[in-house]
């Protein structure tokens, strides 16, 4: 009985963690997008700002997660 209870707790914790990560990822992506917009908002008329976009993919076994990051270089 104790083993079953332990397994249930582990399962509940895993489900809670999965749900939390599902909520945090969109928030983090939003933060990264806003951060990427800063150079344009601060100095919109600078012609020496060059965007460099990188796409990252992560295989989660049952699905692939993709995130696109844009960095800005100043010449």
N, C-alpha and C positions, 0 to 999 in steps of 0.2 A: 504494500500500500504506500509506504514512504517513497519507494522508487517511482511509482506512478505519479505521485504528487510532485516530486522533484522534476520529472520529465515534463509535467504540465507547466510548472513554473518556467523552465527553460524555454518551452515553446511559447509561453506568453511573453517572456522577455524578448525572444527573437522577433515575434510579431510586432511588439512595441517599437523595437529598434528599427525594423523595416519601415514602419509607418513614419517614424521620426525622420529617417533618412529621406523618405519620399517627400516630406514637407521641407526639409532643409535644402535639398538640391535646387528646387526652383528659386528659393530665396537667395542662395549663393549665386546662381546664374544671373539673377536680377542685379545683385551687388556688382558682379563682374561687368555686366553691361553698363551700369551707371558709371563705374570706374573708367571704362573705356571711353565714355562720352566726355569725361572731364577736359581733355585737351581741346576738344572742339568748343566746349562751353567757356573755357578760360581764355583761349586765344583763337577765336574762330577765323581770323584773317591771316594767320601764319601759313605761308606756302611751303615752309621747310618741314612740316609734319607729314611723315609717311606712315600709313597704316600697314601693319604686317599681320595677316590673319593665319592662325594655326588651328587645325581641326584635330581634336583628340577623340579617340574611340576606345571604349573599354568593353571587353566581352564579359558579360555576367553569366555566361552559360546558357541561360534561357532567353536572353535578349542582349542587344548591343546598345550601349549608352554613348551618345555623341555630344561633345561640347565644343563650341567654336569660340576661340579666344582671339581678341584683336589687341595687338600691342602697337604703340606709337613710337617711332624713332624720330629724333630731331637731327637734321643735318646742319 
